[in-house]
């Protein structure tokens, strides 16, 4: 009986300690790692959220860009960080799901991370340099068929969502395009504006200012429906590639082993932030849709998307060693 009482007391003390930890958290600045260069949709979205988390939780949420290896470097950094809630990962499907499907990575998505919440969804846009003699998807397909392999597309890295979006498009449209990987969406966008590559599938938040200034030409959006921010732009599906859809999401994770109470508090606070009228409006202005989910719901999204992207990789005919 004494041992039972001791065990019960120990459990009660542990629960009280966890509750106190959640109540006190955070007591110092929190680092949020983006595994790509600044300026991409992931970066833009999490900076909006991080500022509001800092306001509500009373400590700075510092966004840190750790680019390289298609997002693997920054993702692995968080996987190996202390599970204390002070190093988080802001990421899309690229390094979290697609890269492990494409080849060997130094982390295990299911084993090494604790999902916190899904922040937003942001379909890509198929964009072209204005010098490309194609003003629609049909014209692009015709041009690519007449010049196989001569049209280059940029991406945020091998295995990134823009890479897979373009590879899937090429497979479904029956064309050959040449992939030029970068260390993030921002440098890929810069070279597209400069004409070093001709097309790219980029997040709408990063595309909008350049489309409005005329530096880039938007041919289509990759979602199931047209974007409210680009109402006159058709989807790829309705532009001659039936069944095509790519709608990336961006979520927040912690290293596995982070106290459940901390994960729960981060989730509830982030959901409150992204569902606020102010952040909804700001996300919509960048072509993104606010989400918000429980850790369990986000984990289910990751599992479901892993199965989906595995099918996409097979359909696009990609090999695990491609561009690696």
Buried (B, 14 or more C-beta within 10 A) or exposed (E): EEEEEEEEEEEEEEEEEBEEBBEEBBEEEBBBBBBBBBBBBBBBBBBBBBBBBBEBBEBBBEBBBBBBBBBBBBBBBBBEBEBBBBBBBBBBBBBBBBBBBBBEBEBEBEEBBBBBBBBBBBBBBBBBBEEBEBEBBBBBBBBBEEEEEEBBBBBBBBBBBBBBBBBBBBBBBEBBBEBBBBBBBBBBBBBBBEEEBBBBBBBBBBBBEBBEEEBBBBBBBBBEEBBEBBEEBBBBBBBBBEEBBBBBBBBBBBBBEBBEBBBBBBBBBBBBBBEBEEBBEBBBEBBBBBBBBBBEBBBEBBEEBBEEBEEBBEEBEBEEEBBB
